[in-house]
């Protein structure tokens, strides 16, 4: 990896060749992109190796860098394909960096002979100082920080960054409601996983909040107290309660210039157009290179306003403001409002635009989940205040005043610039793609111990509940309340660390762990691989298990965890039946699986306006969910729990050594939902 730059690298996204060229033309220092496989933006056009070899040569001729994202989870059946692709990248394309989420890719890239930098994606969940140190120990040369951090938290992480590691910080682009790497919403609803690049963005849809009439419930059995349909009501339309605006730090990026370990400013948008890429990259180049010039700042803000993204938000970047990035009743889709639909006396749909429309402008009527939504191109120039006839299919009947947005613009001057770059690209030869034979060297499989159940409780057990039954272990979420447990109880418990640890929580958590170990606690479940660093190396006082929120799906990841000192691992419940049953045969650690309980569809640091703690909300297809706040985070749960109890025998026969049961108690007034809780067992994890 190159030495740390004098000023932050400006890193641009590219989902196709035109966007790649737009990034170079606008002055980006580096471009990141995905291939046809193993990319967390699989819905972008992405690149073939042959095309990418020429684009990389063009970038290198301009002293620019290219980073390739192989940042999905790698299923057990895909490890050889991922290794071969990484090998072909190393030989044919020779990019400057590889962006990975799955820890198994660290090992696969090493075996592939990849000599560029290996960067940990924001999906890898490096959210605190110890995670940076652990990432460096594993060979990562860069960590991409989460988008939920404040400027103070970024400053603290930069100050504590280990030698040889650089930090990449998002400055502009789409925000997910859930923490990256901690969203299972799309996957739980049918196999299209955000961790596999297939997210269908359920957070962008409308949700209604349940309103309850006065009703009495059975206190002893809240799950059986179904609320009669006649006594439940919710808003017809609902709000986009979880749909975030775009992150836009714009002039605030000046504060990042004083952080030497923040070596890269990242722009999100691998599905965005060349117009967006060119305008946003140009804006942040002005802000980086001329941070004190008012004229440059003003021009940059104007460029961002015409880039055709969503409305902007600073989210949590300014800790004293901590603004919500959500406008539930507002416009959170991309595009610039061009006007609203009017109906003329003949009944035709007319748009009188707020600004001039150019030939080939691309417009969107409404939002994607509305029945009358449509997209269309402009064939001729339309002056500001002029009339554009909007022709729609007969079944598309927009309401009066329906909004129309400009979502892409192909202005002649930008097209001329891109054509010049395209001509330079066409003059370069492409290196032919060559097949790779062989397979990566797998880790040695482990033998499985006797079966055991682990019951994870959401509250401290009382009396006899602390004495587990035979072949059963009681587990608790690690929290300050656990300090009150006696020294006779702690050795019998399994203590689960939270899936997300923010910078200001790390020191308190370290003190709590040290106190519990002194009082006899021995078994801990880490729900991020980096939490290994909270425990002494080679200590015989603790036994560590890698938990299910580590997103463990292949033997190479488990091999890395074994080298880190974990003694067992709980696989991700995202896996479909075939892959879940195949994994124990090749695993270098004893494996467990979550067999039952409420598995969250997502964990967020953003407060959703109007969504209260322990409240229920309804999705567009009458799916029911509920929320609960733990510390700084909001957990979103489906109203139907995960339930693989009927698969227990099959899983045990496949080699699973223990089963986890997550005992989370839903709100007492939650209506009963009769949906199967099989997660992806019966569907393919795409």
Secondary structure, DSSP 4 states (H G I P E B T S, - for coil): -PPPPSS-EEEEEESSHHHHHHHHHHT-SEEEEEBSSS-TTTTS--B-HHHHHHHHHHHHHTT-EEEEEE-S---GGGHHHHHHHHHHIIIII--SEEEESSTHHHHHHHHTT--SEEEE-GGG---SHHHHHHHHHTT-SEEEPPTT--HHHHHHHHHTPPTT-EEEEEEEE---SSPTT-B-HHHHTTS--GGGT----GGGS-BEEEEE-S----SS-GGG-PPPGGGEEE-SS-B-TT-BPEEE-GGGGGGGGG-TTEEEEEE--TTS-HHHHHHHHHHHHHHHHTTT-HHHHHHHHHHHHTS--PPEE-TTSSTTT---SB-TTS--SSSEEEEEEEE-TTS-EEE--SS-B-TT-EEEES-TTSTT-EEEE--S-B-TT--EE----TT--PPTT-EEEEEE---HHHHHHHHHHHHHHHTSPPPPP----S-PPPPPPPPP---EEEEEESS---GGGGSPPTTEEEEEE--GGGGGS-HHHHTT-EEEPPS---HHHHHHHHHHHHHHHHTT--EEEESSGGGGGGS-TT-SS-EEEE-GGG---SHHHHHHHHHHT-SEEE--TTS-HHHHHHHHHH-SSEEEEEEEE--EEEEESSPPTT--TT-EEE-TTS-EEEEEEETTEEEEEESS-EE-GGGHHHHHHHT--EEEEEEPPPPTTPPP------TTTTS---
